[in-house]
Amino acid sequence: MTRFRQIGLMAAAFGLAMSMAQSALAQDKLKLAIGQRGNWDTSVSEIGTRLGIFKKHNLELEMLYTQGGGETQQAVLSNSVDLGIAVGIMGALSAYSKGAPIRIIGAETTGAKDIYWYVKSESPVKTLKDFDGRSVAYSTNGSSTHGVVNAFVRENNIKPRPTATGGPAPTLTQVMSGQIDVGWAAPPFGLDQIDKKEIRVIATGDDTQAFKNQTVRLLTANTAVLQNKKALVERYMLAYRETIEAMYGSDEAIKAYAAFVGIPEAIARRTRDEFFPKAALDPDKVIGLETIVQDAVALKYTAQPLTREQLAELIQIPPRK
């Protein structure tokens, strides 16, 4: 074999090895459980995938949608998914305080203006005080909507009948059929019914002291995932942050979201602009921790406030690079 042929074969082998390495890297996968399909905040991974951002970071996402944060959290705790998106903060604190293998890798939504409670237009319910004695919906146990309903109860000294109803679509059916007095939803769901005056909004999550201007939903992972897939989680967060920038600075992101949910682009833009300021999706800081840990005790999610050391162990947000 000539020297030139040897060099050629070595170069070919090297090129094949590099190609195989790049191919393997491109096939890195993360499995996500995501609460509430179609909400603007829960659509970051979907929009980023459609825009090619996660692919650029050599990630392929398998996305499974749940009926709420409690269901998502259970998938994380059982280690059946890598990441849980839009887990309620009170549920996460509760699980951690009981020794569950959960870690926070980012804030998902801060503030609770986007989730709202409504009634049929002809309902006698006018204020939060009127929730007393009536059935009031939330998605799943441990979700952010569950936390808000508990806050409504405590802050307004009322005794409604909190009822898990799943996502916005089945909840609306139960409200309109008279099975539930007060429903919950998040835009873009329900905007059409509001505009047609078929339903009336009574309150939002921002009508509580416990959730207004505080982080209410989280990005989470099982501790085993952080140990075994740390580099993938860090790449996911890089792509996640990049996607948020696109969502607030790109018409292509609006088009991608509208196509994903099946709504007009005008409604997609309205959902973003009226209900989700960009700061609400900032994943880099959990806001209001000093108050949150106290509220978790008052709302009976934890027996006592988590310490600074416990919070440092629980919250492990990958740094920006």
Buried (B, 14 or more C-beta within 10 A) or exposed (E): EEEEEEEEEEEEEEEEEEEEEEEEEEEBEBBBBBBBBBBBBBBBBBBBBBBEBBBEBBBEBEBBBBBBBBBBBBBBBEEEBBBBBBBBBBBBBBBBBEEBBBBBBBBBBBBBBBBBBBBBEEBEBEEBEBBBEBBBBBBBBBBBBBBBBBBBBBBBEBEBEBBBBBBBBBBBBBBBEEBBBBBBBBBBBBBEBBEEEBBBEBBBBBBBEBBBBBBBBBBBBBBEBBEEBEEBBBBBBBBBBBBBEBBBEBEEBBBBBBBBBEBEEEBBBBBBEEBBBEEBBBBEEBBBBEBBBEBBBEBEBBEEBBEEEBBEEBBBBBEEE
